[in-house]
Amino acid sequence: MALGFGRLRLSARDFWALTPRELAAALRAFAGPARAPLDRPGLAALMARFPD
């Protein structure tokens, strides 16, 4: 809602009329594409870097 009303400046009627696919496309425009999930080598690297 904050993105729709604040950043996109949509009216309440337009915001609630969005489909989930349209809302996801608007989110990607601000957040960029989704990243791949962390794999085992990536996790091992993080654990080595932050051993606590």
N, C-alpha and C positions, 0 to 999 in steps of 0.2 A: 504494500500500500504506500509506503514511503517513497518508493521509486516511482510508482504510477502517479501519485498526487504531487510529489515534490519535484523529482527530476524530469519526468515526462510532462508534467503539468496537465494531466488528463482530468476531465470532469469526472465526477462520481459515476455518471451514467456510462461514459466511455470506458472507464476502468472496469466496471463490473460487466461490461459487454465483451471484454477480451476473452478469447479462448485460452486455455492453458498453453497451447502452442504459441500463440501470439505473445503472451506474457513471457514465456521462456526466451523468445527471440529478442524481446526488449531487454531482458536481463543480460543476455549474451552481448548485446551492444555495449553495455557498460562494464561487464565483468570479463569479457573475452571468452574464448572457447574453454570448455571444461578440460581440466588436466587429467591425464591418465592416473589411475590409482597407483599408490606407492607399491613397488615390487620388492622382492626379497633383497636384492643388492642395494636398493635405495634405503631400505630399512636398516640394513647392516651398516651402511655408511653413516646414517643418522645416529645409530647406537654407538658407533666408534667416536663420533664427534661430540656427542653429549652422553657420556657414560653414566650419569647419575640416574 
